[in-house]
Amino acid sequence: MSKTIRQMIDVKIKKLREVDSLSPQEIAKESIELSSLWASVNKEIVDRRMNYNEVLSQMLLIHETPPKAKIQAEATPEFRDWLTVEAYSKSVQEMIRTTKKATTLAEQELREAKY
């Protein structure tokens, strides 16, 4: 059974919670892998946004005014899916930033320990 992108990211996040037990190289590797997965998450954003836009378009035909159509469209599973994947993307982006900072800090500590 293949894992979903979200499951793969969750594995990385769980591993990074134990950051003290990881070397700078391992942290950097996780960051690179998260970056790769982030590209897939961003593709999901596009797909989910297009699904929502289709629903919004249908709602506009039904409700005739943009405000009413938008209110109805925002109550659909497609809108929730879009919001969810956007939030996930932001979380992954922050994890990447954090791992880069952790790698830099760990490398700096190693350099200082040598001298």
HUJOHU-V458940 format. One record per helix or strand of 2 or more residues. SS is the DSSP state (helix for helix, strand for strand). FROM is the first residue (numbers start at 1). TO is the last residue. If there is no record, write none. Layout:
<<SS:FROM:TO> <SS:FROM:TO>>
This chain:
<<helix:5:16> <helix:19:21> <helix:24:63> <helix:66:73> <helix:77:114>>
